[in-house]
Amino acid sequence: MTEAVDGSGPGENRRRTVGIVGAGQLARMTVEAASALGVPVVLLAEDPTEAATELTSRVLLGAATDAGQLWALAARCDVITFDNERVDLEMLTTFEDAGVAVRPSVKAMRLGVDKAHMRSTLAATGIPVPPHAIVDPKAPTSVAKQLEAFGAAHGWPLVLKASRGGYDGKRVWPVADIGEAAAVCNAAKEAGVPMFVEAHVAIDFELCALVVRRPVETLAWPVVETIQVEGVCREVLMPGRVTPELAAKAQSIAVQIAEAIGAVGVMAVEMFASGGALLVNEVALRPHNSGHWTIEGATTSQFENHLRAVLDLPLGATDPRSPQVATVNVFGPTDGSDPATRLEAALGVPGAHVHLYGKEARPGRRLGHVTVWGDDGADVQNRAWHAARELGTPVPAPLLRPAGAK
């Protein structure tokens, strides 16, 4: 952990270097923020064409589970952080034990990697989560009996989820009855996928509280509403339908979690608003899609503050720049064309800030986002969607605007 990748010499004046495990769009935007701060970054990329790799020559090739390349990354950096949760926690524990600065820590990262562990941990500390139970195929009671008992207590339908590996609606199975539930669990058992079952929650809307922490300070950005279609986030509104009272409650929950687990860096806490109550659904120990609006919409972006936190530097203010912000995710057009070829039209939308991730275009693939800020919520939302449509983003049927809306 002493080599200076940027070519500077050893000693106190050497610029501290951040290593990022993963090289997707989150790493790309972190590299952009690091460039402004003069912070060298080294990437561990599984594929040389990943989104962040075109922004820096400091790239090691290897999977997040490649111990040799992880040690090579540690040798070139002062601190290691993450672009995603596809990591081997047990392997990372050996790095921590050897004195490598892993931020967030393995203990904190476990909440983002293992959803069942997250729910159990939060429930034990009094944080509200949906009613749930681990599905244990090795228990004396059969899986079917476990599911029947949970269904009897909480009612059908239920939701089955993989403990690890699910995102954007993947590895989530709503089940209407014991037959469907048992079939999903049997298939998961054969595939070696650990599962848990959750009560079906009546959701009024979804929201996300984004916080950043280093050991001596914790800050929170304004809470946002996230609009999901088939488990995938399509737009983020600040504040959307989040009232000041609900925002205060959500921020309090997120800060409580961050401090309880000793999180370092950015942490996103996704929640359900249900009948006036809040239930924690997901926790991500890294920059998050719901926080992209902070690049233009807040005094300090989530990416800059993540770097500040993992390097234990003073955090930047999280105040919004305007009363209303809308971010719309850009997805690959149905014809497979690249949104970058339509950039001129999108930039013609007043106030549109376009971010394209440099990823190969495919229909339905998340390729970028657009942010607009201003004083009127409907106006910024319409302009953000206008720019996204100009880039070829298909509008899901549930989000179609009335005729004539821009």
Backbone hydrogen bonds in HBPLUS format (Angstrom, degrees):
<---DONOR---> <-ACCEPTOR-->    atom                        ^
c    i                          cat <-CA-CA->   ^        H-A-AA   ^      H-
h    n   atom  resd res      DA  || num        DHA   H-A  angle D-A-AA Bond
n    s   type  num  typ     dist DA aas  dist angle  dist       angle   num
A0007-GLY N   A0004-ALA O   3.15 MM   3  5.59 162.9  2.18 112.5 116.7     1
A0014-ARG N   A0011-GLY O   3.21 MM   3  5.74 165.4  2.23 115.4 119.9     2
A0078-ASP N   A0017-THR O   2.85 MM  61  5.36 171.5  1.86 141.6 144.5     3
A0018-VAL N   A0040-PRO O   3.00 MM  22  6.40 165.0  2.02 157.2 156.5     4
A0042-VAL N   A0018-VAL O   2.91 MM  24  6.35 154.1  1.97 149.6 156.7     5
A0019-GLY N   A0079-VAL O   2.83 MM  60  6.10 170.7  1.84 166.1 168.4     6
A0081-THR N   A0019-GLY O   2.80 MM  62  6.17 158.1  1.85 163.1 169.7     7
A0020-ILE N   A0042-VAL O   2.86 MM  22  6.29 158.5  1.91 161.3 168.1     8
A0044-LEU N   A0020-ILE O   2.91 MM  24  6.20 148.0  2.02 170.3 165.0     9
A0021-VAL N   A0081-THR O   2.90 MM  60  6.27 164.9  1.92 147.8 150.6    10
A0083-ASP N   A0021-VAL O   2.93 MM  62  5.93 156.2  1.99 160.2 152.3    11
A0022-GLY N   A0044-LEU O   2.91 MM  22  5.51 152.8  1.98 144.4 152.4    12
A0052-ALA N   A0023-ALA O   2.91 MM  29  5.04 173.7  1.91 144.8 142.7    13
A0028-ARG N   A0024-GLY O   2.96 MM   4  6.25 151.7  2.04 147.3 156.5    14
A0029-MET N   A0025-GLN O   3.02 MM   4  6.29 162.1  2.06 150.4 152.2    15
A0030-THR N   A0026-LEU O   2.99 MM   4  6.19 141.0  2.15 140.2 151.7    16
A0031-VAL N   A0027-ALA O   2.83 MM   4  6.08 154.0  1.90 152.2 158.4    17
A0032-GLU N   A0028-ARG O   3.03 MM   4  6.39 153.5  2.10 145.8 153.1    18
A0033-ALA N   A0029-MET O   3.14 MM   4  6.34 154.9  2.21 136.2 142.0    19
A0034-ALA N   A0030-THR O   2.84 MM   4  6.07 152.5  1.91 147.4 156.2    20
A0035-SER N   A0031-VAL O   2.90 MM   4  6.10 150.0  1.99 150.4 157.3    21
A0037-LEU N   A0033-ALA O   3.29 MM   4  6.62 143.7  2.43 140.9 150.5    22
A0037-LEU N   A0034-ALA O   3.08 MM   3  5.05 122.8  2.42  94.3 109.1    23
A0038-GLY N   A0034-ALA O   2.89 MM   4  5.97 115.3  2.32 141.5 158.7    24
A0039-VAL N   A0034-ALA O   2.90 MM   5  4.90 160.0  1.94 145.5 144.5    25
A0038-GLY N   A0035-SER O   3.17 MM   3  5.03 147.7  2.28  96.0 105.7    26
A0043-LEU N   A0058-ARG O   2.96 MM  15  6.36 165.7  1.98 153.8 155.7    27
A0060-LEU N   A0043-LEU O   2.77 MM  17  6.03 167.8  1.78 161.1 165.1    28
A0045-ALA N   A0060-LEU O   2.80 MM  15  6.13 156.5  1.85 175.0 172.9    29
A0062-GLY N   A0045-ALA O   2.80 MM  17  5.80 158.9  1.84 132.7 139.3    30
A0050-GLU N   A0047-ASP O   3.16 MM   3  5.63 165.6  2.18 122.9 122.5    31
A0053-THR N   A0050-GLU O   3.09 MM   3  5.71 146.3  2.21 118.1 127.5    32
A0055-LEU N   A0052-ALA O   3.12 MM   3  5.75 164.6  2.14 120.1 124.9    33
A0059-VAL N   A0057-SER O   3.03 MM   2  5.68 125.9  2.34 107.7  92.2    34
A0066-ASP N   A0063-ALA O   3.04 MM   3  5.19 164.3  2.07 113.4 114.3    35
A0070-LEU N   A0066-ASP O   2.93 MM   4  6.15 151.4  2.01 154.6 164.0    36
A0071-TRP N   A0067-ALA O   2.94 MM   4  6.17 155.5  2.00 150.6 156.1    37
A0072-ALA N   A0068-GLY O   3.03 MM   4  6.31 148.1  2.14 138.0 147.4    38
A0073-LEU N   A0069-GLN O   2.83 MM   4  6.07 149.2  1.93 142.2 150.4    39
A0074-ALA N   A0070-LEU O   2.88 MM   4  6.15 161.9  1.91 148.9 153.6    40
A0075-ALA N   A0071-TRP O   2.95 MM   4  6.13 146.5  2.07 143.1 151.7    41
A0076-ARG N   A0073-LEU O   3.01 MM   3  5.32 143.8  2.14 105.7 116.3    42
A0077-CYS N   A0074-ALA O   3.37 MM   3  5.24 164.5  2.40 101.2 105.8    43
A0080-ILE N   A0101-ALA O   2.85 MM  21  6.22 162.9  1.88 165.6 171.6    44
A0103-ARG N   A0080-ILE O   2.88 MM  23  6.10 173.9  1.88 175.5 177.2    45
A0087-VAL N   A0085-GLU O   2.79 MM   2  5.47 136.1  1.98 106.9  93.3    46
A0092-LEU N   A0088-ASP O   3.01 MM   4  6.30 159.3  2.05 152.3 158.6    47
A0093-THR N   A0089-LEU O   2.94 MM   4  6.17 137.7  2.12 142.2 153.3    48
A0094-THR N   A0091-MET O   3.10 MM   3  5.47 130.0  2.36 104.5 116.1    49
A0095-PHE N   A0092-LEU O   3.04 MM   3  5.04 125.2  2.35  94.9 109.4    50
A0096-GLU N   A0092-LEU O   3.01 MM   4  6.43 159.6  2.06 154.0 158.6    51
A0097-ASP N   A0093-THR O   2.90 MM   4  6.11 162.2  1.93 151.1 156.3    52
A0098-ALA N   A0094-THR O   3.14 MM   4  6.22 130.1  2.40 129.0 140.7    53
A0098-ALA N   A0095-PHE O   3.06 MM   3  5.07 131.3  2.31  94.9 108.4    54
A0100-VAL N   A0095-PHE O   2.99 MM   5  5.36 159.3  2.03 152.3 145.5    55
A0099-GLY N   A0096-GLU O   2.91 MM   3  5.15 161.4  1.95 110.4 115.4    56
A0109-MET N   A0105-SER O   2.79 MM   4  5.98 164.9  1.81 154.3 159.5    57
A0110-ARG N   A0106-VAL O   2.98 MM   4  6.04 140.7  2.14 146.9 154.3    58
A0111-LEU N   A0108-ALA O   3.15 MM   3  5.91 150.1  2.24 118.3 124.4    59
A0112-GLY N   A0109-MET O   2.97 MM   3  5.45 132.1  2.21 111.0 122.9    60
A0113-VAL N   A0109-MET O   3.08 MM   4  6.36 146.1  2.20 149.6 160.0    61
A0114-ASP N   A0110-ARG O   2.94 MM   4  5.80 169.9  1.95 150.5 152.8    62
A0118-MET N   A0114-ASP O   2.92 MM   4  6.22 153.3  2.00 147.1 155.6    63
A0115-LYS N   A0163-SER O   2.74 MM  48  4.88 158.0  1.79 154.5 148.5    64
A0119-ARG N   A0115-LYS O   2.99 MM   4  6.22 163.7  2.01 149.3 151.7    65
A0120-SER N   A0116-ALA O   3.03 MM   4  6.24 168.0  2.05 152.6 156.0    66
A0121-THR N   A0117-HIS O   2.87 MM   4  5.95 161.9  1.90 151.6 157.0    67
A0122-LEU N   A0118-MET O   2.93 MM   4  6.06 169.2  1.94 155.4 158.3    68
A0123-ALA N   A0119-ARG O   2.88 MM   4  5.92 164.1  1.90 149.4 154.7    69
A0124-ALA N   A0120-SER O   3.05 MM   4  6.13 151.9  2.13 140.7 147.9    70
A0125-THR N   A0122-LEU O   3.02 MM   3  5.21 138.5  2.20 101.1 113.1    71
A0127-ILE N   A0122-LEU O   2.91 MM   5  5.02 153.3  1.99 150.1 143.0    72
A0126-GLY N   A0123-ALA O   3.14 MM   3  5.12 163.9  2.16 104.8 108.6    73
A0280-VAL N   A0128-PRO O   2.82 MM 152  6.15 174.1  1.83 149.3 148.8    74
A0199-ALA N   A0131-PRO O   2.92 MM  68  5.50 161.4  1.96 153.1 155.2    75
A0133-ALA N   A0197-VAL O   2.90 MM  64  5.41 142.4  2.05 150.7 156.8    76
A0197-VAL N   A0133-ALA O   2.84 MM  64  5.41 162.7  1.87 162.7 164.6    77
A0135-VAL N   A0195-MET O   3.11 MM  60  5.50 169.5  2.12 129.3 130.7    78
A0139-ALA N   A0136-ASP O   3.22 MM   3  5.49 167.2  2.24 111.7 115.5    79
A0146-GLN N   A0142-SER O   2.94 MM   4  6.27 155.1  2.00 151.0 158.5    80
A0147-LEU N   A0143-VAL O   2.93 MM   4  6.20 159.3  1.97 154.3 159.3    81
A0148-GLU N   A0144-ALA O   2.86 MM   4  6.06 158.0  1.91 147.4 154.2    82
A0149-ALA N   A0145-LYS O   2.93 MM   4  6.06 160.1  1.97 146.9 152.0    83
A0150-PHE N   A0146-GLN O   3.03 MM   4  6.27 156.8  2.09 144.6 151.0    84
A0151-GLY N   A0147-LEU O   2.82 MM   4  5.99 163.4  1.84 152.6 157.6    85
A0152-ALA N   A0148-GLU O   2.87 MM   4  6.03 150.2  1.96 145.2 153.4    86
A0153-ALA N   A0149-ALA O   3.12 MM   4  6.31 143.7  2.26 138.9 147.8    87
A0153-ALA N   A0150-PHE O   3.15 MM   3  5.13 122.7  2.50  93.2 107.5    88
A0154-HIS N   A0150-PHE O   2.92 MM   4  6.09 148.2  2.02 150.1 159.0    89
A0155-GLY N   A0151-GLY O   2.63 MM   4  4.77 140.0  1.78 135.6 140.7    90
A0158-LEU N   A0175-VAL O   2.96 MM  17  5.43 155.8  2.02 158.0 163.5    91
A0175-VAL N   A0158-LEU O   2.87 MM  17  5.43 171.7  1.87 152.2 154.0    92
A0159-VAL N   A0198-GLU O   2.92 MM  39  5.12 160.8  1.96 156.6 158.1    93
A0198-GLU N   A0159-VAL O   2.78 MM  39  5.12 149.3  1.87 151.4 161.3    94
A0160-LEU N   A0173-TRP O   2.89 MM  13  5.01 177.1  1.90 138.3 138.9    95
A0173-TRP N   A0160-LEU O   2.74 MM  13  5.01 172.3  1.74 158.5 160.0    96
A0161-LYS N   A0196-PHE O   2.99 MM  35  5.61 165.5  2.01 166.9 170.2    97
A0196-PHE N   A0161-LYS O   2.99 MM  35  5.61 149.1  2.09 157.1 166.0    98
A0162-ALA N   A0171-ARG O   3.10 MM   9  5.55 157.2  2.16 157.1 157.7    99
A0163-SER N   A0194-PRO O   2.86 MM  31  5.59 170.3  1.87 140.5 142.4   100
A0170-LYS N   A0167-TYR O   2.87 MM   3  5.22 164.2  1.90 117.8 122.4   101
A0181-ALA N   A0177-ASP O   3.04 MM   4  6.26 167.4  2.06 155.5 159.6   102
A0182-ALA N   A0178-ILE O   2.87 MM   4  5.89 165.0  1.89 147.6 151.4   103
A0183-ALA N   A0179-GLY O   3.14 MM   4  6.26 157.4  2.19 145.0 151.0   104
A0184-VAL N   A0180-GLU O   3.10 MM   4  6.37 160.5  2.14 152.2 156.5   105
A0185-CYS N   A0181-ALA O   3.00 MM   4  6.25 165.8  2.03 153.0 157.0   106
A0186-ASN N   A0182-ALA O   2.86 MM   4  5.98 155.3  1.92 148.9 155.5   107
A0187-ALA N   A0183-ALA O   3.09 MM   4  6.26 161.2  2.13 146.2 150.9   108
A0188-ALA N   A0184-VAL O   2.94 MM   4  6.16 154.7  2.00 147.6 155.3   109
A0189-LYS N   A0185-CYS O   2.85 MM   4  6.04 152.2  1.93 145.4 152.8   110
A0190-GLU N   A0186-ASN O   3.09 MM   4  6.36 159.9  2.13 148.1 152.3   111
A0191-ALA N   A0187-ALA O   3.09 MM   4  6.33 144.8  2.22 140.6 150.3   112
A0192-GLY N   A0188-ALA O   2.92 MM   4  6.01 107.4  2.46 135.9 153.7   113
A0193-VAL N   A0188-ALA O   2.81 MM   5  4.95 169.5  1.82 149.2 147.9   114
A0192-GLY N   A0189-LYS O   3.06 MM   3  4.97 152.6  2.14  98.8 107.4   115
A0204-ASP N   A0273-ALA O   2.73 MM  69  5.50 158.2  1.78 161.8 168.4   116
A0273-ALA N   A0205-PHE O   2.90 MM  68  5.48 166.5  1.92 177.6 173.8   117
A0226-THR N   A0206-GLU O   2.97 MM  20  5.51 161.5  2.00 124.9 131.0   118
A0207-LEU N   A0271-MET O   3.02 MM  64  5.37 165.0  2.04 145.9 149.7   119
A0271-MET N   A0207-LEU O   2.81 MM  64  5.37 171.6  1.82 160.4 160.2   120
A0208-CYS N   A0224-VAL O   2.91 MM  16  5.49 151.0  1.99 149.5 156.2   121
A0224-VAL N   A0208-CYS O   3.16 MM  16  5.49 165.5  2.19 152.7 153.1   122
A0209-ALA N   A0269-VAL O   3.00 MM  60  5.23 163.5  2.03 143.1 144.2   123
A0269-VAL N   A0209-ALA O   2.90 MM  60  5.23 158.4  1.94 146.2 153.5   124
A0221-TRP N   A0210-LEU O   3.00 MM  11  5.73 166.0  2.02 163.2 167.5   125
A0211-VAL N   A0267-MET O   2.96 MM  56  5.43 171.1  1.97 160.6 162.7   126
A0267-MET N   A0211-VAL O   2.86 MM  56  5.43 160.3  1.90 155.5 157.0   127
A0212-VAL N   A0219-LEU O   2.86 MM   7  5.43 157.4  1.91 155.0 159.1   128
A0219-LEU N   A0212-VAL O   2.90 MM   7  5.43 163.3  1.92 160.3 165.6   129
A0213-ARG N   A0265-GLY O   3.06 MM  52  5.38 156.4  2.12 131.2 136.5   130
A0265-GLY N   A0213-ARG O   2.83 MM  52  5.38 162.0  1.86 152.2 156.9   131
A0214-ARG N   A0217-GLU O   2.96 MM   3  5.53 165.8  1.99 166.5 171.1   132
A0217-GLU N   A0214-ARG O   3.05 MM   3  5.53 159.6  2.09 123.2 129.2   133
A0225-GLU N   A0237-LEU O   2.89 MM  12  5.19 162.6  1.92 158.9 159.3   134
A0237-LEU N   A0225-GLU O   2.88 MM  12  5.19 165.4  1.90 153.2 158.2   135
A0227-ILE N   A0235-GLU O   2.87 MM   8  5.29 174.4  1.87 162.4 162.1   136
A0234-ARG N   A0227-ILE O   2.84 MM   7  5.85 176.2  1.84 169.5 169.6   137
A0229-VAL N   A0232-VAL O   2.85 MM   3  5.30 159.0  1.90 146.0 148.8   138
A0232-VAL N   A0229-VAL O   3.11 MM   3  5.30 162.2  2.14 108.4 114.0   139
A0329-ASN N   A0234-ARG O   2.97 MM  95  5.36 166.7  1.99 142.5 146.9   140
A0236-VAL N   A0327-THR O   2.76 MM  91  5.08 154.8  1.82 150.7 158.0   141
A0327-THR N   A0236-VAL O   2.88 MM  91  5.08 160.7  1.92 151.5 156.7   142
A0238-MET N   A0325-VAL O   2.85 MM  87  5.03 168.2  1.86 155.7 155.8   143
A0325-VAL N   A0238-MET O   2.97 MM  87  5.03 148.9  2.07 142.3 149.5   144
A0242-VAL N   A0239-PRO O   3.10 MM   3  5.45 161.6  2.13 131.5 133.9   145
A0247-ALA N   A0243-THR O   2.84 MM   4  6.04 160.6  1.88 158.3 164.5   146
A0248-ALA N   A0244-PRO O   3.00 MM   4  6.15 159.3  2.05 145.5 150.2   147
A0249-LYS N   A0245-GLU O   3.15 MM   4  6.41 157.1  2.20 144.7 150.7   148
A0250-ALA N   A0246-LEU O   2.88 MM   4  6.12 160.5  1.92 152.8 158.1   149
A0251-GLN N   A0247-ALA O   2.84 MM   4  6.03 165.1  1.87 156.3 160.1   150
A0252-SER N   A0248-ALA O   3.01 MM   4  6.12 155.1  2.08 141.9 148.8   151
A0253-ILE N   A0249-LYS O   3.07 MM   4  6.36 154.4  2.14 146.3 152.5   152
A0254-ALA N   A0250-ALA O   3.00 MM   4  6.26 165.2  2.02 152.5 156.2   153
A0255-VAL N   A0251-GLN O   2.89 MM   4  6.06 167.3  1.91 155.5 158.8   154
A0256-GLN N   A0252-SER O   2.97 MM   4  6.04 155.9  2.03 142.2 149.5   155
A0257-ILE N   A0253-ILE O   2.99 MM   4  6.27 155.4  2.05 150.4 156.4   156
A0258-ALA N   A0254-ALA O   2.96 MM   4  6.20 170.7  1.96 154.6 157.0   157
A0259-GLU N   A0255-VAL O   2.98 MM   4  6.13 164.7  2.00 154.2 157.4   158
A0260-ALA N   A0256-GLN O   2.94 MM   4  5.98 148.0  2.05 140.6 150.1   159
A0261-ILE N   A0257-ILE O   3.06 MM   4  6.25 156.5  2.12 158.3 161.9   160
A0263-ALA N   A0258-ALA O   2.92 MM   5  4.99 155.0  1.98 149.4 152.9   161
A0268-ALA N   A0284-ALA O   2.86 MM  16  5.09 158.2  1.91 148.8 155.1   162
A0284-ALA N   A0268-ALA O   2.87 MM  16  5.09 162.4  1.90 149.8 155.3   163
A0270-GLU N   A0282-GLU O   2.88 MM  12  5.01 146.7  1.99 138.1 147.6   164
A0281-ASN N   A0270-GLU O   2.76 MM  11  5.54 170.1  1.77 148.1 150.5   165
A0282-GLU N   A0270-GLU O   3.27 MM  12  5.01 158.5  2.32 123.8 129.7   166
A0272-PHE N   A0279-LEU O   2.78 MM   7  5.15 156.8  1.83 150.1 157.5   167
A0279-LEU N   A0272-PHE O   2.99 MM   7  5.15 150.4  2.08 143.3 151.6   168
A0274-SER N   A0277-ALA O   2.88 MM   3  5.20 165.1  1.90 145.9 150.9   169
A0277-ALA N   A0274-SER O   3.01 MM   3  5.20 163.0  2.04 114.4 117.2   170
A0291-GLY N   A0288-HIS O   2.82 MM   3  5.40 160.9  1.85 119.5 126.2   171
A0292-HIS N   A0289-ASN O   3.36 MM   3  5.60 174.1  2.36 112.5 112.7   172
A0294-THR N   A0291-GLY O   3.06 MM   3  5.67 158.6  2.10 116.3 122.3   173
A0295-ILE N   A0292-HIS O   3.16 MM   3  5.94 168.8  2.18 122.8 125.6   174
A0297-GLY N   A0293-TRP O   2.73 MM   4  5.44 147.2  1.84 154.2 161.2   175
A0298-ALA N   A0294-THR O   3.30 MM   4  4.57 146.6  2.42 110.3 109.3   176
A0321-ARG N   A0297-GLY O   2.71 MM  24  5.31 160.4  1.75 138.1 138.7   177
A0299-THR N   A0319-ASP O   2.84 MM  20  5.60 152.0  1.91 161.5 171.0   178
A0305-ASN N   A0301-SER O   3.07 MM   4  6.27 169.4  2.08 152.5 155.9   179
A0306-HIS N   A0302-GLN O   2.88 MM   4  5.94 141.1  2.03 137.0 147.4   180
A0307-LEU N   A0303-PHE O   3.21 MM   4  6.45 160.5  2.25 145.0 148.8   181
A0308-ARG N   A0304-GLU O   2.94 MM   4  6.26 162.4  1.97 151.7 157.1   182
A0309-ALA N   A0305-ASN O   2.87 MM   4  5.97 158.3  1.92 144.1 149.9   183
A0310-VAL N   A0306-HIS O   2.99 MM   4  6.24 170.9  2.00 156.2 157.5   184
A0311-LEU N   A0307-LEU O   3.10 MM   4  6.15 142.1  2.25 145.9 155.2   185
A0313-LEU N   A0308-ARG O   2.68 MM   5  4.73 174.0  1.68 149.8 151.0   186
A0312-ASP N   A0309-ALA O   2.91 MM   3  4.81 156.4  1.97 103.3 110.2   187
A0324-GLN N   A0374-GLY O   3.05 MM  50  5.42 144.6  2.18 173.3 166.6   188
A0374-GLY N   A0324-GLN O   2.96 MM  50  5.42 159.3  2.01 153.0 154.8   189
A0326-ALA N   A0372-VAL O   2.91 MM  46  5.48 163.0  1.94 164.0 169.6   190
A0372-VAL N   A0326-ALA O   2.94 MM  46  5.48 156.7  1.99 156.4 164.1   191
A0328-VAL N   A0370-VAL O   2.86 MM  42  5.31 154.0  1.93 151.3 158.9   192
A0370-VAL N   A0328-VAL O   2.87 MM  42  5.31 152.2  1.95 148.0 157.3   193
A0330-VAL N   A0368-GLY O   2.70 MM  38  4.75 173.9  1.70 124.5 125.3   194
A0367-LEU N   A0330-VAL O   2.78 MM  37  5.58 161.1  1.82 151.5 157.8   195
A0332-GLY N   A0365-ARG O   2.80 MM  33  5.09 144.2  1.93 134.5 146.4   196
A0364-GLY N   A0332-GLY O   3.03 MM  32  4.77 171.6  2.04 121.8 119.6   197
A0336-GLY N   A0333-PRO O   3.03 MM   3  5.47 165.0  2.05 116.3 120.0   198
A0341-THR N   A0338-ASP O   3.00 MM   3  5.80 156.6  2.05 124.3 129.7   199
A0342-ARG N   A0339-PRO O   2.87 MM   3  5.33 160.2  1.91 116.2 122.9   200
A0343-LEU N   A0340-ALA O   3.34 MM   3  5.11 160.0  2.38 107.8 106.3   201
A0346-ALA N   A0342-ARG O   3.42 MM   4  6.76 160.8  2.46 151.3 156.6   202
A0347-LEU N   A0343-LEU O   2.92 MM   4  6.14 162.0  1.96 162.6 167.4   203
A0348-GLY N   A0345-ALA O   3.18 MM   3  5.13 142.4  2.33  94.2 105.2   204
A0349-VAL N   A0346-ALA O   3.11 MM   3  5.66 166.7  2.13 114.2 118.2   205
A0352-ALA N   A0349-VAL O   3.15 MM   3  5.65 161.4  2.19 143.0 140.2   206
A0353-HIS N   A0371-THR O   2.93 MM  18  5.14 156.4  1.98 148.2 155.6   207
A0371-THR N   A0353-HIS O   2.96 MM  18  5.14 157.8  2.01 139.9 146.5   208
A0355-HIS N   A0369-HIS O   2.87 MM  14  5.32 156.6  1.93 172.6 174.3   209
A0369-HIS N   A0355-HIS O   2.85 MM  14  5.32 151.2  1.94 146.9 156.3   210
A0357-TYR N   A0367-LEU O   2.94 MM  10  5.68 173.5  1.94 156.6 155.7   211
A0365-ARG N   A0362-ARG O   3.07 MM   3  5.45 167.9  2.09 135.7 135.4   212
A0380-VAL N   A0376-ASP O   3.04 MM   4  6.33 167.5  2.06 161.2 163.3   213
A0381-GLN N   A0377-GLY O   3.08 MM   4  6.15 158.4  2.13 148.0 154.5   214
A0382-ASN N   A0378-ALA O   2.96 MM   4  6.07 161.4  1.99 146.1 151.2   215
A0383-ARG N   A0379-ASP O   2.95 MM   4  6.17 161.2  1.99 152.4 157.6   216
A0384-ALA N   A0380-VAL O   2.97 MM   4  6.06 154.8  2.04 142.6 149.4   217
A0385-TRP N   A0381-GLN O   3.04 MM   4  6.28 160.9  2.08 149.6 154.5   218
A0386-HIS N   A0382-ASN O   2.83 MM   4  5.99 150.2  1.91 143.7 153.2   219
A0387-ALA N   A0383-ARG O   3.03 MM   4  6.26 162.6  2.06 149.4 151.8   220
A0388-ALA N   A0384-ALA O   3.02 MM   4  6.25 157.9  2.07 144.5 151.1   221
A0389-ARG N   A0385-TRP O   2.82 MM   4  6.00 158.9  1.87 152.8 157.8   222
A0390-GLU N   A0386-HIS O   3.00 MM   4  6.27 149.3  2.10 143.4 152.3   223
A0391-LEU N   A0387-ALA O   3.12 MM   4  6.44 133.1  2.35 138.9 150.9   224
A0391-LEU N   A0388-ALA O   3.11 MM   3  5.09 131.3  2.36  93.3 106.6   225
A0393-THR N   A0388-ALA O   3.03 MM   5  5.51 157.9  2.08 150.6 144.0   226
A0392-GLY N   A0389-ARG O   2.88 MM   3  4.96 157.9  1.93 106.4 112.8   227
A0399-LEU N   A0396-PRO O   2.85 MM   3  5.48 151.7  1.93 122.1 131.1   228
A0400-LEU N   A0397-ALA O   3.27 MM   3  5.30 173.6  2.28 110.9 112.7   229
A0405-ALA N   A0402-PRO O   3.00 MM   3  5.68 163.2  2.03 141.3 143.7   230
